[in-house]
Amino acid sequence: MFWIDNDSTDPAWNLAAEEYMLTTRKETIGMLWRNGPSVIIGKNQDLEAEVDVSLAEERGIAIVRRITGGGAVFHDLGNVNFTYMFTFEGTHEMDFGPFARPAVEALATMGVEAGLSGRNDILVDGKKVSGCAHACVGNRALYHGTLLFSADLSEMEGLLRYSEEKYRGRGIKSVSARVENLSHWIKGMDVNEFMGRMRDLLSKGSERSTFTEEEIVGIDKLRAEKYANMAWTVNASF
């Protein structure tokens, strides 16, 4: 596996990086990354039903649509994201286990007893610390997930909409879940140290690299044309 070190905190750039690497590389790739304050919505969601756009603009919080399904989530620098991409043959059956389990095992080394729950969540003491999502493009699959470490969970208040009356359109409804930061259980560590520990554990045995100049140019172009384009954010079929 190739492990890409990604220091960007631009949500539009990071999501463009995922798609670009997914569609231009054939190798198995792992990556850890963070976004600045942003709301990341699922590919099939109705933006207006899920997010208070005016409030996000007022707070200077970016809104970006991803290519994977699932609900709307709030990101900031206290949230660490992991991504795995790989090539498959034949029919691919979605299974988050192999991609979430390494994070669970890494957390165990820090004294946190986490476990997989349902189809795509990681829980600690019954509280959600991670949610995962998935997409396939051709014969390439992408799995990514969050790891809440010290995110400002109060920022979700008002930004993400949960009222039943908001979901009469075609968009997929977000599910409000009880969430908690991993810093509740991991004491004496900041998010930068946590991210470094997770990177060392998850990338063990991998060939570590950075983006090439050609890849950076391609990602910049995809960012400008798609992920930073409100036409994509408002309507994924643009």
C-alpha positions in Angstrom: 0.0 0.0 0.0 1.1 3.6 -0.7 0.5 6.0 2.1 0.1 9.7 1.0 1.0 12.4 3.5 -1.5 15.1 3.1 -1.2 18.3 5.1 -3.9 20.3 3.3 -6.8 21.6 5.5 -8.8 22.9 2.5 -12.0 20.8 2.3 -12.6 21.4 -1.4 -8.9 20.4 -2.1 -9.0 17.4 0.1 -12.1 16.0 -1.5 -10.7 16.7 -5.0 -7.5 14.9 -3.9 -9.5 11.8 -3.0 -11.4 11.7 -6.3 -8.3 12.5 -8.4 -6.2 9.7 -6.7 -9.1 7.3 -6.9 -9.5 7.8 -10.7 -5.9 8.2 -11.8 -4.0 5.6 -9.7 -4.4 1.8 -9.6 -2.5 1.1 -6.4 -4.0 0.7 -2.9 -3.7 4.1 -1.2 -4.1 5.2 2.4 -4.3 8.8 3.5 -5.0 10.8 6.7 -6.1 14.4 6.5 -8.1 17.2 8.2 -10.4 20.0 7.0 -10.9 23.5 8.3 -14.4 24.3 9.6 -16.8 22.9 7.0 -20.0 21.0 6.5 -19.5 18.0 4.2 -22.7 16.7 2.6 -23.3 13.3 1.0 -23.6 13.0 -2.7 -27.3 12.3 -2.7 -28.4 14.9 -0.2 -30.6 17.9 -0.6 -28.4 20.8 0.5 -31.2 23.1 1.7 -32.9 20.3 3.7 -29.7 19.3 5.4 -27.8 22.6 6.1 -28.6 26.1 7.2 -26.7 27.7 4.3 -27.1 31.3 5.5 -25.8 30.4 9.0 -22.8 28.6 7.5 -22.0 31.7 5.4 -22.4 33.9 8.4 -19.9 31.8 10.4 -17.5 31.5 7.5 -18.0 27.7 7.3 -17.4 26.1 4.0 -20.0 23.7 2.5 -18.6 21.0 0.2 -20.4 17.9 -1.4 -18.5 14.6 -1.4 -18.8 11.7 -3.9 -19.7 9.2 -1.2 -23.2 8.7 0.3 -24.3 9.1 3.9 -25.3 12.1 5.9 -24.1 15.7 6.4 -21.2 16.0 8.9 -19.3 18.9 10.5 -15.5 19.0 10.2 -12.9 21.1 11.8 -9.3 20.8 12.7 -10.2 18.6 15.7 -11.5 15.9 13.4 -9.1 13.5 11.7 -10.2 11.7 8.5 -8.9 8.5 7.0 -9.2 7.3 3.4 -8.5 4.0 1.7 -8.7 3.5 -2.1 -8.1 0.3 -4.0 -8.8 -1.5 -7.3 -11.2 -4.5 -7.4 -12.1 -7.2 -9.9 -15.7 -8.3 -10.6 -18.5 -7.2 -8.3 -17.6 -5.2 -5.2 -19.6 -5.8 -2.1 -19.5 -2.9 0.4 -17.8 -3.9 3.7 -16.5 -1.1 6.0 -15.0 -3.6 8.4 -11.6 -4.1 6.8 -11.1 -0.3 6.6 -12.5 0.8 10.0 -10.9 -2.1 11.9 -7.3 -0.7 11.6 -8.5 2.5 13.3 -10.1 0.5 16.1 -6.9 -1.4 16.6 -4.9 1.8 16.6 -7.2 3.3 19.2 -6.7 0.2 21.4 -3.0 1.1 21.6 -4.0 4.4 23.2 -6.2 2.7 25.8 -9.5 3.2 24.0 -11.9 0.3 23.6 -13.7 1.0 20.4 -15.9 -1.3 18.3 -17.7 -1.4 15.0 -21.4 -0.7 15.1 -24.0 -1.3 12.5 -22.8 -0.8 9.0 -20.5 2.1 9.2 -19.9 3.5 12.7 -17.2 3.2 15.4 -18.5 3.6 18.9 -16.8 4.0 22.3 -19.0 3.4 25.4 -22.0 3.6 23.1 -21.0 7.0 21.7 -20.2 7.6 18.1 -16.6 8.7 17.4 -16.5 7.8 13.7 -18.7 7.4 10.7 -17.7 5.9 7.4 -18.9 6.3 3.8 -18.1 4.6 0.5 -18.1 5.1 -3.3 -17.1 3.2 -6.4 -15.9 4.7 -9.7 -15.4 2.0 -12.3 -13.3 -0.8 -10.7 -11.9 1.5 -8.0 -13.4 1.8 -4.5 -13.0 4.5 -1.9 -13.7 4.2 1.8 -13.3 7.1 4.2 -14.2 7.9 7.7 -14.0 10.5 10.5 -12.2 10.3 13.8 -13.6 12.9 16.2 -10.8 13.9 18.5 -11.4 17.5 19.7 -14.0 18.8 17.3 -16.1 21.8 18.4 -19.4 19.8 18.5 -21.3 22.9 19.5 -20.8 24.2 15.9 -23.2 21.5 14.7 -26.0 23.2 16.5 -28.2 25.1 14.0 -26.0 24.2 11.1 -27.3 20.7 10.5 -31.1 20.4 10.2 -32.9 17.5 11.7 -36.6 18.6 11.5 -38.8 15.9 10.0 -40.5 18.5 7.8 -37.2 19.2 6.1 -37.1 15.8 4.4 -40.0 15.7 2.0 -37.8 16.1 -1.0 -35.6 13.5 -2.7 -32.5 14.0 -0.5 -31.3 11.3 2.0 -32.0 12.3 5.6 -29.2 12.7 8.0 -29.5 10.8 11.3 -28.8 12.7 14.5 -26.6 10.5 16.6 -25.0 10.9 20.0 -21.4 11.7 19.4 -18.3 12.3 21.5 -14.7 13.3 21.0 -11.9 10.8 21.6 -10.2 13.4 23.8 -12.8 12.4 26.4 -10.9 9.1 26.8 -7.4 10.1 25.6 -5.9 12.5 28.0 -2.7 14.5 27.7 -2.6 14.4 23.9 -3.5 17.1 21.4 -4.9 16.5 17.9 -1.6 17.0 16.2 0.0 14.3 18.3 -3.0 12.1 17.8 -2.9 12.5 14.1 0.8 11.6 14.1 0.2 8.5 16.2 -2.6 7.4 13.9 -0.5 8.0 10.8 2.4 6.0 12.1 0.1 3.1 13.1 -2.0 3.0 10.0 0.8 3.5 7.5 3.1 0.8 9.1 4.5 -1.4 6.4 3.4 1.0 3.6 5.5 3.1 1.2 5.0 6.7 2.3 5.0 9.4 -0.3 3.6 12.8 -1.1 1.6 14.1 -4.1 3.6 14.6 -7.3 3.7 17.9 -9.0 1.5 16.5 -11.8 -1.0 15.2 -9.2 -1.1 18.6 -7.5 -1.9 20.3 -10.8 -4.7 17.8 -11.5 -6.1 18.2 -8.0 -6.1 22.0 -8.2 -8.0 21.8 -11.5 -10.6 19.4 -10.2 -11.0 21.5 -7.1 -11.7 24.6 -9.1 -14.0 22.9 -11.6 -16.0 20.8 -9.2 -15.5 20.9 -5.4 -15.2 24.7 -5.1 -18.0 25.1 -7.6 -21.4 25.8 -6.0 -23.1 24.2 -8.9 -21.7 20.8 -7.6 -22.5 21.7 -4.0 -26.1 22.6 -4.8 -26.7 19.9 -7.3 -24.4 16.8 -7.6 -25.6 16.1 -11.2 -24.3 19.4 -12.6 
